[in-house]
């Protein structure tokens, strides 16, 4: 995930996640397997040094190499396939998932996915 262009939210801020505006960014062409998926991000800040934010992906299929992350699906549907070790997660609202750094994945999104994530530090291009 790229770093957000916007400033993180100030402390003690409430946000209606369903109507929150995220900043779109380009997915690397080599990661798009099917469709024309778009990604967007809103960094909310950090907790104990760990970045926390909202991320979304529109319909299509993309590959990724993951960071250490825990996320909760807030909206949408699809599947997340981890290639090694093999595992498939049905993505739907309420699902909690843990990914480890370096995991190779395929995100197959049938309804735009929005998730709340907590991740370790990551190095990513600016939006």
Backbone atoms as SQL, in Angstrom:
CREATE TABLE atoms (id INTEGER PRIMARY KEY, chain TEXT, resi INTEGER, resn TEXT, atom TEXT, x REAL, y REAL, z REAL);
INSERT INTO atoms VALUES
  (1, 'A', 1, 'UNK', 'N', 0.838, -1.175, 0.000),
  (2, 'A', 1, 'UNK', 'CA', 0.000, 0.000, 0.000),
  (3, 'A', 1, 'UNK', 'C', 0.881, 1.235, 0.000),
  (4, 'A', 2, 'UNK', 'N', 0.575, 2.177, -0.846),
  (5, 'A', 2, 'UNK', 'CA', 1.367, 3.402, -0.829),
  (6, 'A', 2, 'UNK', 'C', 1.012, 4.276, 0.361),
  (7, 'A', 3, 'UNK', 'N', 1.920, 5.145, 0.683),
  (8, 'A', 3, 'UNK', 'CA', 1.656, 6.099, 1.762),
  (9, 'A', 3, 'UNK', 'C', 0.581, 7.064, 1.309),
  (10, 'A', 4, 'UNK', 'N', -0.211, 7.537, 2.239),
  (11, 'A', 4, 'UNK', 'CA', -1.297, 8.457, 1.933),
  (12, 'A', 4, 'UNK', 'C', -0.755, 9.854, 1.677),
  (13, 'A', 5, 'UNK', 'N', -1.392, 10.549, 0.746),
  (14, 'A', 5, 'UNK', 'CA', -1.018, 11.932, 0.476),
  (15, 'A', 5, 'UNK', 'C', -1.615, 12.861, 1.517),
  (16, 'A', 6, 'UNK', 'N', -2.681, 12.438, 2.171),
  (17, 'A', 6, 'UNK', 'CA', -3.351, 13.260, 3.172),
  (18, 'A', 6, 'UNK', 'C', -2.706, 13.061, 4.540),
  (19, 'A', 7, 'UNK', 'N', -2.887, 14.051, 5.401),
  (20, 'A', 7, 'UNK', 'CA', -2.403, 13.935, 6.778),
  (21, 'A', 7, 'UNK', 'C', -3.274, 12.934, 7.537),
  (22, 'A', 8, 'UNK', 'N', -2.677, 12.146, 8.430),
  (23, 'A', 8, 'UNK', 'CA', -3.502, 11.265, 9.261),
  (24, 'A', 8, 'UNK', 'C', -4.496, 12.086, 10.078),
  (25, 'A', 9, 'UNK', 'N', -5.564, 11.440, 10.495),
  (26, 'A', 9, 'UNK', 'CA', -6.572, 12.126, 11.298),
  (27, 'A', 9, 'UNK', 'C', -5.998, 12.536, 12.651),
  (28, 'A', 10, 'UNK', 'N', -6.473, 13.647, 13.203),
  (29, 'A', 10, 'UNK', 'CA', -6.020, 14.026, 14.539),
  (30, 'A', 10, 'UNK', 'C', -6.528, 13.030, 15.579),
  (31, 'A', 11, 'UNK', 'N', -5.871, 13.017, 16.738),
  (32, 'A', 11, 'UNK', 'CA', -6.273, 12.117, 17.822),
  (33, 'A', 11, 'UNK', 'C', -7.728, 12.367, 18.210),
  (34, 'A', 12, 'UNK', 'N', -8.361, 11.338, 18.721),
  (35, 'A', 12, 'UNK', 'CA', -9.754, 11.390, 19.190),
  (36, 'A', 12, 'UNK', 'C', -10.678, 11.927, 18.095),
  (37, 'A', 13, 'UNK', 'N', -10.638, 11.257, 16.961),
  (38, 'A', 13, 'UNK', 'CA', -11.472, 11.616, 15.828),
  (39, 'A', 13, 'UNK', 'C', -12.402, 10.456, 15.511),
  (40, 'A', 14, 'UNK', 'N', -13.667, 10.750, 15.261),
  (41, 'A', 14, 'UNK', 'CA', -14.617, 9.749, 14.807),
  (42, 'A', 14, 'UNK', 'C', -14.819, 9.930, 13.307),
  (43, 'A', 15, 'UNK', 'N', -15.052, 8.828, 12.624),
  (44, 'A', 15, 'UNK', 'CA', -15.177, 8.850, 11.174),
  (45, 'A', 15, 'UNK', 'C', -16.235, 7.834, 10.764),
  (46, 'A', 16, 'UNK', 'N', -17.160, 8.227, 9.922),
  (47, 'A', 16, 'UNK', 'CA', -18.122, 7.277, 9.347),
  (48, 'A', 16, 'UNK', 'C', -17.432, 6.604, 8.175),
  (49, 'A', 17, 'UNK', 'N', -16.912, 5.390, 8.399),
  (50, 'A', 17, 'UNK', 'CA', -16.072, 4.741, 7.396),
  (51, 'A', 17, 'UNK', 'C', -16.782, 4.559, 6.057),
  (52, 'A', 18, 'UNK', 'N', -18.080, 4.302, 6.075),
  (53, 'A', 18, 'UNK', 'CA', -18.804, 4.042, 4.832),
  (54, 'A', 18, 'UNK', 'C', -18.822, 5.250, 3.903),
  (55, 'A', 19, 'UNK', 'N', -18.750, 6.456, 4.465),
  (56, 'A', 19, 'UNK', 'CA', -18.772, 7.659, 3.636),
  (57, 'A', 19, 'UNK', 'C', -17.415, 8.354, 3.578),
  (58, 'A', 20, 'UNK', 'N', -16.397, 7.758, 4.160),
  (59, 'A', 20, 'UNK', 'CA', -15.058, 8.357, 4.147),
  (60, 'A', 20, 'UNK', 'C', -14.514, 8.398, 2.720),
  (61, 'A', 21, 'UNK', 'N', -13.833, 9.480, 2.381),
  (62, 'A', 21, 'UNK', 'CA', -13.208, 9.620, 1.069),
  (63, 'A', 21, 'UNK', 'C', -11.774, 9.135, 1.145),
  (64, 'A', 22, 'UNK', 'N', -11.447, 8.147, 0.312),
  (65, 'A', 22, 'UNK', 'CA', -10.099, 7.599, 0.255),
  (66, 'A', 22, 'UNK', 'C', -9.380, 8.172, -0.956),
  (67, 'A', 23, 'UNK', 'N', -8.052, 8.184, -0.914),
  (68, 'A', 23, 'UNK', 'CA', -7.239, 8.692, -2.011),
  (69, 'A', 23, 'UNK', 'C', -6.846, 7.535, -2.926),
  (70, 'A', 24, 'UNK', 'N', -7.257, 7.636, -4.191),
  (71, 'A', 24, 'UNK', 'CA', -6.941, 6.584, -5.156),
  (72, 'A', 24, 'UNK', 'C', -5.476, 6.602, -5.550),
  (73, 'A', 25, 'UNK', 'N', -4.980, 5.443, -5.931),
  (74, 'A', 25, 'UNK', 'CA', -3.615, 5.336, -6.450),
  (75, 'A', 25, 'UNK', 'C', -3.570, 4.245, -7.508),
  (76, 'A', 26, 'UNK', 'N', -2.565, 4.339, -8.401),
  (77, 'A', 26, 'UNK', 'CA', -2.424, 3.379, -9.489),
  (78, 'A', 26, 'UNK', 'C', -1.820, 2.080, -8.994),
  (79, 'A', 27, 'UNK', 'N', -2.420, 0.988, -9.414),
  (80, 'A', 27, 'UNK', 'CA', -1.835, -0.327, -9.165),
  (81, 'A', 27, 'UNK', 'C', -0.793, -0.590, -10.248),
  (82, 'A', 28, 'UNK', 'N', 0.337, -1.190, -9.903),
  (83, 'A', 28, 'UNK', 'CA', 1.308, -1.536, -10.947),
  (84, 'A', 28, 'UNK', 'C', 0.650, -2.472, -11.977),
  (85, 'A', 29, 'UNK', 'N', 0.808, -2.172, -13.255),
  (86, 'A', 29, 'UNK', 'CA', 0.145, -2.942, -14.317),
  (87, 'A', 29, 'UNK', 'C', 0.436, -4.436, -14.217),
  (88, 'A', 30, 'UNK', 'N', 1.646, -4.788, -13.802),
  (89, 'A', 30, 'UNK', 'CA', 2.013, -6.213, -13.731),
  (90, 'A', 30, 'UNK', 'C', 1.279, -6.962, -12.625),
  (91, 'A', 31, 'UNK', 'N', 0.607, -6.246, -11.717),
  (92, 'A', 31, 'UNK', 'CA', -0.137, -6.903, -10.643),
  (93, 'A', 31, 'UNK', 'C', -1.604, -7.153, -11.000),
  (94, 'A', 32, 'UNK', 'N', -2.085, -6.536, -12.087),
  (95, 'A', 32, 'UNK', 'CA', -3.486, -6.691, -12.487),
  (96, 'A', 32, 'UNK', 'C', -3.621, -7.941, -13.348),
  (97, 'A', 33, 'UNK', 'N', -4.436, -8.891, -12.852),
  (98, 'A', 33, 'UNK', 'CA', -4.648, -10.158, -13.544),
  (99, 'A', 33, 'UNK', 'C', -5.908, -10.115, -14.396),
  (100, 'A', 34, 'UNK', 'N', -6.982, -9.484, -13.872),
  (101, 'A', 34, 'UNK', 'CA', -8.250, -9.431, -14.595),
  (102, 'A', 34, 'UNK', 'C', -9.010, -8.169, -14.216),
  (103, 'A', 35, 'UNK', 'N', -9.793, -7.654, -15.158),
  (104, 'A', 35, 'UNK', 'CA', -10.610, -6.480, -14.907),
  (105, 'A', 35, 'UNK', 'C', -9.784, -5.205, -14.908),
  (106, 'A', 36, 'UNK', 'N', -10.366, -4.175, -14.318),
  (107, 'A', 36, 'UNK', 'CA', -9.719, -2.860, -14.230),
  (108, 'A', 36, 'UNK', 'C', -9.826, -2.360, -12.783),
  (109, 'A', 37, 'UNK', 'N', -9.261, -3.123, -11.828),
  (110, 'A', 37, 'UNK', 'CA', -9.420, -2.742, -10.418),
  (111, 'A', 37, 'UNK', 'C', -8.679, -1.452, -10.086),
  (112, 'A', 38, 'UNK', 'N', -9.269, -0.708, -9.157),
  (113, 'A', 38, 'UNK', 'CA', -8.684, 0.531, -8.641),
  (114, 'A', 38, 'UNK', 'C', -8.525, 0.390, -7.138),
  (115, 'A', 39, 'UNK', 'N', -7.480, 0.983, -6.595),
  (116, 'A', 39, 'UNK', 'CA', -7.228, 0.933, -5.153),
  (117, 'A', 39, 'UNK', 'C', -7.257, 2.337, -4.581),
  (118, 'A', 40, 'UNK', 'N', -7.594, 2.425, -3.289),
  (119, 'A', 40, 'UNK', 'CA', -7.611, 3.718, -2.600),
  (120, 'A', 40, 'UNK', 'C', -7.283, 3.499, -1.129),
  (121, 'A', 41, 'UNK', 'N', -6.845, 4.562, -0.469),
  (122, 'A', 41, 'UNK', 'CA', -6.304, 4.467, 0.878),
  (123, 'A', 41, 'UNK', 'C', -6.636, 5.730, 1.672),
  (124, 'A', 42, 'UNK', 'N', -6.862, 5.559, 2.961),
  (125, 'A', 42, 'UNK', 'CA', -6.955, 6.675, 3.895),
  (126, 'A', 42, 'UNK', 'C', -6.229, 6.256, 5.152),
  (127, 'A', 43, 'UNK', 'N', -5.068, 6.867, 5.406),
  (128, 'A', 43, 'UNK', 'CA', -4.350, 6.577, 6.647),
  (129, 'A', 43, 'UNK', 'C', -5.032, 7.316, 7.781),
  (130, 'A', 44, 'UNK', 'N', -5.328, 6.584, 8.852),
  (131, 'A', 44, 'UNK', 'CA', -5.996, 7.174, 10.010),
  (132, 'A', 44, 'UNK', 'C', -5.003, 7.619, 11.072),
  (133, 'A', 45, 'UNK', 'N', -3.781, 7.098, 11.013),
  (134, 'A', 45, 'UNK', 'CA', -2.754, 7.436, 11.985),
  (135, 'A', 45, 'UNK', 'C', -1.992, 6.188, 12.384),
  (136, 'A', 46, 'UNK', 'N', -1.425, 6.219, 13.576),
  (137, 'A', 46, 'UNK', 'CA', -0.696, 5.060, 14.077),
  (138, 'A', 46, 'UNK', 'C', -1.166, 4.735, 15.486),
  (139, 'A', 47, 'UNK', 'N', -1.010, 3.474, 15.847),
  (140, 'A', 47, 'UNK', 'CA', -1.267, 3.002, 17.200),
  (141, 'A', 47, 'UNK', 'C', -0.018, 2.243, 17.626),
  (142, 'A', 48, 'UNK', 'N', 0.686, 2.756, 18.613),
  (143, 'A', 48, 'UNK', 'CA', 1.927, 2.117, 19.029),
  (144, 'A', 48, 'UNK', 'C', 2.931, 2.010, 17.907),
  (145, 'A', 49, 'UNK', 'N', 2.909, 2.963, 16.980),
  (146, 'A', 49, 'UNK', 'CA', 3.827, 2.971, 15.852),
  (147, 'A', 49, 'UNK', 'C', 3.343, 2.183, 14.643),
  (148, 'A', 50, 'UNK', 'N', 2.234, 1.455, 14.764),
  (149, 'A', 50, 'UNK', 'CA', 1.703, 0.661, 13.654),
  (150, 'A', 50, 'UNK', 'C', 0.690, 1.482, 12.854),
  (151, 'A', 51, 'UNK', 'N', 0.892, 1.598, 11.535),
  (152, 'A', 51, 'UNK', 'CA', -0.068, 2.324, 10.707),
  (153, 'A', 51, 'UNK', 'C', -1.450, 1.661, 10.731),
  (154, 'A', 52, 'UNK', 'N', -2.486, 2.509, 10.803),
  (155, 'A', 52, 'UNK', 'CA', -3.884, 2.067, 10.797),
  (156, 'A', 52, 'UNK', 'C', -4.599, 2.874, 9.726),
  (157, 'A', 53, 'UNK', 'N', -5.455, 2.212, 8.946),
  (158, 'A', 53, 'UNK', 'CA', -6.161, 2.961, 7.923),
  (159, 'A', 53, 'UNK', 'C', -7.255, 2.172, 7.257),
  (160, 'A', 54, 'UNK', 'N', -7.876, 2.833, 6.294),
  (161, 'A', 54, 'UNK', 'CA', -8.888, 2.207, 5.446),
  (162, 'A', 54, 'UNK', 'C', -8.285, 1.997, 4.068),
  (163, 'A', 55, 'UNK', 'N', -8.618, 0.874, 3.447),
  (164, 'A', 55, 'UNK', 'CA', -8.127, 0.549, 2.113),
  (165, 'A', 55, 'UNK', 'C', -9.266, -0.071, 1.343),
  (166, 'A', 56, 'UNK', 'N', -9.338, 0.221, 0.059),
  (167, 'A', 56, 'UNK', 'CA', -10.362, -0.411, -0.753),
  (168, 'A', 56, 'UNK', 'C', -9.810, -0.816, -2.105),
  (169, 'A', 57, 'UNK', 'N', -10.492, -1.812, -2.684),
  (170, 'A', 57, 'UNK', 'CA', -10.136, -2.334, -3.995),
  (171, 'A', 57, 'UNK', 'C', -11.433, -2.619, -4.735),
  (172, 'A', 58, 'UNK', 'N', -11.543, -2.095, -5.969),
  (173, 'A', 58, 'UNK', 'CA', -12.736, -2.330, -6.763),
  (174, 'A', 58, 'UNK', 'C', -12.628, -3.688, -7.467),
  (175, 'A', 59, 'UNK', 'N', -13.676, -4.039, -8.199),
  (176, 'A', 59, 'UNK', 'CA', -13.782, -5.377, -8.790),
  (177, 'A', 59, 'UNK', 'C', -12.648, -5.676, -9.764),
  (178, 'A', 60, 'UNK', 'N', -12.186, -6.918, -9.697),
  (179, 'A', 60, 'UNK', 'CA', -11.112, -7.411, -10.540),
  (180, 'A', 60, 'UNK', 'C', -10.231, -8.347, -9.743),
  (181, 'A', 61, 'UNK', 'N', -9.108, -8.734, -10.344),
  (182, 'A', 61, 'UNK', 'CA', -8.165, -9.632, -9.685),
  (183, 'A', 61, 'UNK', 'C', -6.768, -9.038, -9.764),
  (184, 'A', 62, 'UNK', 'N', -6.101, -8.980, -8.607),
  (185, 'A', 62, 'UNK', 'CA', -4.732, -8.472, -8.538),
  (186, 'A', 62, 'UNK', 'C', -3.879, -9.412, -7.710),
  (187, 'A', 63, 'UNK', 'N', -2.573, -9.350, -7.945),
  (188, 'A', 63, 'UNK', 'CA', -1.618, -10.073, -7.119),
  (189, 'A', 63, 'UNK', 'C', -0.921, -9.077, -6.208),
  (190, 'A', 64, 'UNK', 'N', -0.374, -9.585, -5.110),
  (191, 'A', 64, 'UNK', 'CA', 0.342, -8.720, -4.177),
  (192, 'A', 64, 'UNK', 'C', 1.340, -9.553, -3.395),
  (193, 'A', 65, 'UNK', 'N', 2.330, -8.885, -2.848),
  (194, 'A', 65, 'UNK', 'CA', 3.223, -9.464, -1.844),
  (195, 'A', 65, 'UNK', 'C', 2.941, -8.675, -0.582),
  (196, 'A', 66, 'UNK', 'N', 2.448, -9.353, 0.434),
  (197, 'A', 66, 'UNK', 'CA', 1.884, -8.694, 1.605),
  (198, 'A', 66, 'UNK', 'C', 2.921, -8.214, 2.605),
  (199, 'A', 67, 'UNK', 'N', 2.468, -7.286, 3.438),
  (200, 'A', 67, 'UNK', 'CA', 3.181, -6.830, 4.624),
  (201, 'A', 67, 'UNK', 'C', 2.565, -7.541, 5.824),
  (202, 'A', 68, 'UNK', 'N', 3.214, -7.480, 6.992),
  (203, 'A', 68, 'UNK', 'CA', 2.556, -7.959, 8.213),
  (204, 'A', 68, 'UNK', 'C', 1.314, -7.119, 8.415),
  (205, 'A', 69, 'UNK', 'N', 0.169, -7.780, 8.573),
  (206, 'A', 69, 'UNK', 'CA', -1.080, -7.028, 8.629),
  (207, 'A', 69, 'UNK', 'C', -2.186, -7.848, 9.282),
  (208, 'A', 70, 'UNK', 'N', -3.049, -7.147, 9.979),
  (209, 'A', 70, 'UNK', 'CA', -4.333, -7.678, 10.425),
  (210, 'A', 70, 'UNK', 'C', -5.374, -6.733, 9.855),
  (211, 'A', 71, 'UNK', 'N', -6.450, -7.301, 9.272),
  (212, 'A', 71, 'UNK', 'CA', -7.498, -6.440, 8.745),
  (213, 'A', 71, 'UNK', 'C', -8.868, -7.026, 9.023),
  (214, 'A', 72, 'UNK', 'N', -9.874, -6.121, 8.987),
  (215, 'A', 72, 'UNK', 'CA', -11.278, -6.488, 9.125),
  (216, 'A', 72, 'UNK', 'C', -11.986, -5.989, 7.870),
  (217, 'A', 73, 'UNK', 'N', -12.701, -6.872, 7.191),
  (218, 'A', 73, 'UNK', 'CA', -13.479, -6.467, 6.018),
  (219, 'A', 73, 'UNK', 'C', -14.718, -5.715, 6.509),
  (220, 'A', 74, 'UNK', 'N', -14.883, -4.502, 6.017),
  (221, 'A', 74, 'UNK', 'CA', -16.019, -3.667, 6.385),
  (222, 'A', 74, 'UNK', 'C', -17.154, -3.749, 5.366),
  (223, 'A', 75, 'UNK', 'N', -16.793, -3.945, 4.094),
  (224, 'A', 75, 'UNK', 'CA', -17.781, -3.991, 3.024),
  (225, 'A', 75, 'UNK', 'C', -17.201, -4.770, 1.853),
  (226, 'A', 76, 'UNK', 'N', -18.086, -5.315, 1.023),
  (227, 'A', 76, 'UNK', 'CA', -17.671, -5.981, -0.199),
  (228, 'A', 76, 'UNK', 'C', -17.576, -7.491, -0.074),
  (229, 'A', 77, 'UNK', 'N', -17.217, -8.107, -1.206),
  (230, 'A', 77, 'UNK', 'CA', -17.098, -9.562, -1.265),
  (231, 'A', 77, 'UNK', 'C', -16.011, -9.954, -2.253),
  (232, 'A', 78, 'UNK', 'N', -15.407, -11.094, -1.980),
  (233, 'A', 78, 'UNK', 'CA', -14.398, -11.645, -2.868),
  (234, 'A', 78, 'UNK', 'C', -13.679, -12.777, -2.184),
  (235, 'A', 79, 'UNK', 'N', -12.562, -13.165, -2.765),
  (236, 'A', 79, 'UNK', 'CA', -11.706, -14.178, -2.147),
  (237, 'A', 79, 'UNK', 'C', -10.271, -13.681, -2.134),
  (238, 'A', 80, 'UNK', 'N', -9.569, -14.090, -1.117),
  (239, 'A', 80, 'UNK', 'CA', -8.137, -13.826, -0.991),
  (240, 'A', 80, 'UNK', 'C', -7.458, -15.179, -0.981),
  (241, 'A', 81, 'UNK', 'N', -6.622, -15.417, -1.961),
  (242, 'A', 81, 'UNK', 'CA', -5.900, -16.680, -2.050),
  (243, 'A', 81, 'UNK', 'C', -4.437, -16.428, -1.702),
  (244, 'A', 82, 'UNK', 'N', -3.963, -17.115, -0.679),
  (245, 'A', 82, 'UNK', 'CA', -2.545, -17.078, -0.309),
  (246, 'A', 82, 'UNK', 'C', -1.889, -18.250, -1.026),
  (247, 'A', 83, 'UNK', 'N', -0.801, -17.977, -1.747),
  (248, 'A', 83, 'UNK', 'CA', -0.186, -19.006, -2.588),
  (249, 'A', 83, 'UNK', 'C', 0.712, -19.959, -1.818),
  (250, 'A', 84, 'UNK', 'N', 1.417, -19.470, -0.788),
  (251, 'A', 84, 'UNK', 'CA', 2.348, -20.348, -0.078),
  (252, 'A', 84, 'UNK', 'C', 2.480, -19.897, 1.373),
  (253, 'A', 85, 'UNK', 'N', 1.975, -20.647, 2.323),
  (254, 'A', 85, 'UNK', 'CA', 1.274, -21.929, 2.164),
  (255, 'A', 85, 'UNK', 'C', -0.133, -21.685, 1.641),
  (256, 'A', 86, 'UNK', 'N', -0.663, -22.627, 0.860),
  (257, 'A', 86, 'UNK', 'CA', -1.955, -22.432, 0.216),
  (258, 'A', 86, 'UNK', 'C', -3.095, -22.254, 1.221),
  (259, 'A', 87, 'UNK', 'N', -3.899, -21.210, 0.982),
  (260, 'A', 87, 'UNK', 'CA', -5.088, -20.950, 1.802),
  (261, 'A', 87, 'UNK', 'C', -5.989, -20.013, 1.015),
  (262, 'A', 88, 'UNK', 'N', -7.295, -20.151, 1.218),
  (263, 'A', 88, 'UNK', 'CA', -8.264, -19.252, 0.594),
  (264, 'A', 88, 'UNK', 'C', -9.184, -18.721, 1.677),
  (265, 'A', 89, 'UNK', 'N', -9.376, -17.412, 1.672),
  (266, 'A', 89, 'UNK', 'CA', -10.236, -16.738, 2.641),
  (267, 'A', 89, 'UNK', 'C', -11.396, -16.112, 1.885),
  (268, 'A', 90, 'UNK', 'N', -12.620, -16.421, 2.308),
  (269, 'A', 90, 'UNK', 'CA', -13.798, -15.764, 1.759),
  (270, 'A', 90, 'UNK', 'C', -13.889, -14.388, 2.394),
  (271, 'A', 91, 'UNK', 'N', -13.850, -13.350, 1.569),
  (272, 'A', 91, 'UNK', 'CA', -13.901, -11.978, 2.070),
  (273, 'A', 91, 'UNK', 'C', -15.334, -11.482, 2.053),
  (274, 'A', 92, 'UNK', 'N', -15.839, -11.093, 3.214),
  (275, 'A', 92, 'UNK', 'CA', -17.164, -10.511, 3.369),
  (276, 'A', 92, 'UNK', 'C', -17.151, -9.710, 4.659),
  (277, 'A', 93, 'UNK', 'N', -18.121, -8.808, 4.837),
  (278, 'A', 93, 'UNK', 'CA', -18.115, -7.974, 6.037),
  (279, 'A', 93, 'UNK', 'C', -18.016, -8.802, 7.319),
  (280, 'A', 94, 'UNK', 'N', -17.116, -8.343, 8.198),
  (281, 'A', 94, 'UNK', 'CA', -16.914, -8.996, 9.487),
  (282, 'A', 94, 'UNK', 'C', -15.757, -9.967, 9.532),
  (283, 'A', 95, 'UNK', 'N', -15.224, -10.366, 8.389),
  (284, 'A', 95, 'UNK', 'CA', -14.104, -11.304, 8.369),
  (285, 'A', 95, 'UNK', 'C', -12.833, -10.598, 8.844),
  (286, 'A', 96, 'UNK', 'N', -12.111, -11.261, 9.750),
  (287, 'A', 96, 'UNK', 'CA', -10.824, -10.772, 10.255),
  (288, 'A', 96, 'UNK', 'C', -9.748, -11.680, 9.686),
  (289, 'A', 97, 'UNK', 'N', -8.680, -11.090, 9.169),
  (290, 'A', 97, 'UNK', 'CA', -7.621, -11.880, 8.532),
  (291, 'A', 97, 'UNK', 'C', -6.259, -11.393, 8.998),
  (292, 'A', 98, 'UNK', 'N', -5.319, -12.320, 9.127),
  (293, 'A', 98, 'UNK', 'CA', -3.922, -12.020, 9.482),
  (294, 'A', 98, 'UNK', 'C', -3.047, -12.448, 8.322),
  (295, 'A', 99, 'UNK', 'N', -2.244, -11.533, 7.806),
  (296, 'A', 99, 'UNK', 'CA', -1.288, -11.833, 6.744),
  (297, 'A', 99, 'UNK', 'C', 0.122, -11.621, 7.271),
  (298, 'A', 100, 'UNK', 'N', 1.064, -12.417, 6.761),
  (299, 'A', 100, 'UNK', 'CA', 2.459, -12.267, 7.170),
  (300, 'A', 100, 'UNK', 'C', 3.259, -11.650, 6.030),
  (301, 'A', 101, 'UNK', 'N', 4.293, -10.922, 6.394),
  (302, 'A', 101, 'UNK', 'CA', 5.144, -10.267, 5.406),
  (303, 'A', 101, 'UNK', 'C', 5.701, -11.295, 4.433),
  (304, 'A', 102, 'UNK', 'N', 5.639, -10.952, 3.164),
  (305, 'A', 102, 'UNK', 'CA', 6.185, -11.808, 2.123),
  (306, 'A', 102, 'UNK', 'C', 5.182, -12.774, 1.516),
  (307, 'A', 103, 'UNK', 'N', 4.009, -12.915, 2.115),
  (308, 'A', 103, 'UNK', 'CA', 2.997, -13.821, 1.556),
  (309, 'A', 103, 'UNK', 'C', 2.591, -13.327, 0.168),
  (310, 'A', 104, 'UNK', 'N', 2.576, -14.234, -0.791),
  (311, 'A', 104, 'UNK', 'CA', 2.128, -13.908, -2.146),
  (312, 'A', 104, 'UNK', 'C', 0.635, -14.210, -2.225),
  (313, 'A', 105, 'UNK', 'N', -0.145, -13.229, -2.685),
  (314, 'A', 105, 'UNK', 'CA', -1.598, -13.364, -2.674),
  (315, 'A', 105, 'UNK', 'C', -2.227, -12.980, -4.005),
  (316, 'A', 106, 'UNK', 'N', -3.467, -13.475, -4.189),
  (317, 'A', 106, 'UNK', 'CA', -4.346, -13.051, -5.280),
  (318, 'A', 106, 'UNK', 'C', -5.623, -12.555, -4.630),
  (319, 'A', 107, 'UNK', 'N', -6.007, -11.324, -4.933),
  (320, 'A', 107, 'UNK', 'CA', -7.268, -10.727, -4.476),
  (321, 'A', 107, 'UNK', 'C', -8.233, -10.790, -5.643),
  (322, 'A', 108, 'UNK', 'N', -9.325, -11.553, -5.496),
  (323, 'A', 108, 'UNK', 'CA', -10.354, -11.650, -6.523),
  (324, 'A', 108, 'UNK', 'C', -11.606, -10.989, -5.950),
  (325, 'A', 109, 'UNK', 'N', -11.914, -9.789, -6.399),
  (326, 'A', 109, 'UNK', 'CA', -12.968, -8.966, -5.808),
  (327, 'A', 109, 'UNK', 'C', -14.196, -8.945, -6.712),
  (328, 'A', 110, 'UNK', 'N', -15.334, -9.403, -6.174),
  (329, 'A', 110, 'UNK', 'CA', -16.589, -9.410, -6.930),
  (330, 'A', 110, 'UNK', 'C', -17.486, -8.225, -6.565),
  (331, 'A', 111, 'UNK', 'N', -17.354, -7.690, -5.348),
  (332, 'A', 111, 'UNK', 'CA', -18.010, -6.452, -4.905),
  (333, 'A', 111, 'UNK', 'C', -16.922, -5.631, -4.227),
  (334, 'A', 112, 'UNK', 'N', -16.800, -4.341, -4.531),
  (335, 'A', 112, 'UNK', 'CA', -15.688, -3.550, -3.980),
  (336, 'A', 112, 'UNK', 'C', -15.464, -3.797, -2.480),
  (337, 'A', 113, 'UNK', 'N', -14.221, -4.108, -2.151),
  (338, 'A', 113, 'UNK', 'CA', -13.802, -4.421, -0.781),
  (339, 'A', 113, 'UNK', 'C', -13.324, -3.151, -0.092),
  (340, 'A', 114, 'UNK', 'N', -13.762, -2.952, 1.147),
  (341, 'A', 114, 'UNK', 'CA', -13.197, -1.912, 2.006),
  (342, 'A', 114, 'UNK', 'C', -12.805, -2.597, 3.300),
  (343, 'A', 115, 'UNK', 'N', -11.586, -2.320, 3.751),
  (344, 'A', 115, 'UNK', 'CA', -11.106, -2.948, 4.991),
  (345, 'A', 115, 'UNK', 'C', -10.453, -1.911, 5.892),
  (346, 'A', 116, 'UNK', 'N', -10.467, -2.223, 7.175),
  (347, 'A', 116, 'UNK', 'CA', -9.719, -1.477, 8.182),
  (348, 'A', 116, 'UNK', 'C', -8.484, -2.311, 8.467),
  (349, 'A', 117, 'UNK', 'N', -7.301, -1.715, 8.328),
  (350, 'A', 117, 'UNK', 'CA', -6.065, -2.477, 8.517),
  (351, 'A', 117, 'UNK', 'C', -5.194, -1.898, 9.623),
  (352, 'A', 118, 'UNK', 'N', -4.399, -2.767, 10.208),
  (353, 'A', 118, 'UNK', 'CA', -3.297, -2.409, 11.095),
  (354, 'A', 118, 'UNK', 'C', -2.113, -3.187, 10.550),
  (355, 'A', 119, 'UNK', 'N', -1.026, -2.484, 10.250),
  (356, 'A', 119, 'UNK', 'CA', 0.104, -3.148, 9.610),
  (357, 'A', 119, 'UNK', 'C', 1.414, -2.681, 10.216),
  (358, 'A', 120, 'UNK', 'N', 2.440, -3.488, 10.018),
  (359, 'A', 120, 'UNK', 'CA', 3.783, -3.064, 10.385),
  (360, 'A', 120, 'UNK', 'C', 4.221, -1.956, 9.440),
  (361, 'A', 121, 'UNK', 'N', 5.336, -1.340, 9.693),
  (362, 'A', 121, 'UNK', 'CA', 5.844, -0.295, 8.815),
  (363, 'A', 121, 'UNK', 'C', 6.063, -0.862, 7.425),
  (364, 'A', 122, 'UNK', 'N', 5.778, -0.059, 6.411),
  (365, 'A', 122, 'UNK', 'CA', 5.974, -0.514, 5.035),
  (366, 'A', 122, 'UNK', 'C', 6.652, 0.580, 4.241),
  (367, 'A', 123, 'UNK', 'N', 7.389, 0.139, 3.229),
  (368, 'A', 123, 'UNK', 'CA', 8.030, 1.080, 2.316),
  (369, 'A', 123, 'UNK', 'C', 7.225, 1.080, 1.036),
  (370, 'A', 124, 'UNK', 'N', 6.652, 2.212, 0.687),
  (371, 'A', 124, 'UNK', 'CA', 5.793, 2.272, -0.491),
  (372, 'A', 124, 'UNK', 'C', 5.989, 3.622, -1.179),
  (373, 'A', 125, 'UNK', 'N', 5.669, 3.648, -2.479),
  (374, 'A', 125, 'UNK', 'CA', 5.779, 4.928, -3.187),
  (375, 'A', 125, 'UNK', 'C', 4.726, 5.898, -2.710),
  (376, 'A', 126, 'UNK', 'N', 5.004, 7.180, -2.847),
  (377, 'A', 126, 'UNK', 'CA', 4.029, 8.222, -2.518),
  (378, 'A', 126, 'UNK', 'C', 2.904, 8.203, -3.526),
  (379, 'A', 127, 'UNK', 'N', 1.714, 8.596, -3.098),
  (380, 'A', 127, 'UNK', 'CA', 0.552, 8.679, -3.991),
  (381, 'A', 127, 'UNK', 'C', 0.713, 9.898, -4.874);
